[in-house]
Amino acid sequence: MPTTPIIPSVTTVELKPAPIEASWIREGRPAARNATLSRSADGQASTLVWDCTAGTFDWFYDIDETIYFLEGSATISDGHAPAKTYRAGDVLFLPQGAVCHWHVESYVRKVAFCRRVQPKAVTLAVRVLGRLKRTLSRKQARNSGFLEAA
């Protein structure tokens, strides 16, 4: 079975300007930058490094995003829970449809793991196919005597 090689990356890549939508900015002049570290073959998932200077803005999530904070801090609220300040080492999950209010006091840098959400029917079909594939693989392994030897 052919395998795909792993692809290492670093978070110290050169970032390019990625301006925040002007209508989302509430205070200051936050300057955001990013760089894509990886993208899945189907284009549904990607990993980015993103940073931003001081400012206050809203962010509207049209994807699922898991954030790992590398440097600095940001105080984030979603209107449901109290605002919380996230710092280096913290992890945060923001689901598609979330609207968050960001306050960056001076600077923040993060790794963002982004995934486009598929319709529920597609997700179900992928799960069913995965289970079927695993079941068939186990049967093949049993029939070949591989599992008895292990």
C-alpha positions, 0 to 999 in steps of 0.5 A, a space after each residue: 500500500 503506497 504511503 504519503 510522506 509526512 510534511 514537516 513545517 515550522 511556525 516561523 514562516 514569513 507572513 503576508 498581509 491578511 487584512 481584517 474586514 474593515 466593517 469588523 473593526 471596532 477600535 484601533 488599526 489591527 494589522 493581521 498577517 498569515 501564511 498557510 502551512 498545510 492544506 488537505 488534498 481535498 481542500 477542506 482542511 488547512 493549517 495557518 499561522 496568523 498574527 495581529 497587532 493591537 485592536 478590537 474587532 469581530 470575527 465571523 466563523 464560516 469554518 470550524 477553527 481550532 486555535 493554538 496560541 503561540 505568543 501574546 494574548 487576546 481577550 475573546 468573547 462570544 456573547 454567551 460566556 464571559 470574555 476570557 484572555 487566551 495566552 501562549 499554550 492555550 487552545 480554543 475551538 470555534 465552531 462554524 457560525 460562531 461570532 466572536 469579539 476579539 480584543 488584542 491589547 498589543 500582539 497575538 500569534 496563533 496556529 489555526 487548524 481550519 476545517 470546512 464543515 460538510 453537510 450532515 449527509 456527507 459526513 454520515 456517508 463518509 463515516 459509513 464508508 470508513 466503517 465498511 472499509 475497516 470491516 473489509 480490511 479486517 476480514 481480508 486480514 483474517 482470511 490471509 492469516 495475518 491476525 492469527 499470527 499477531 
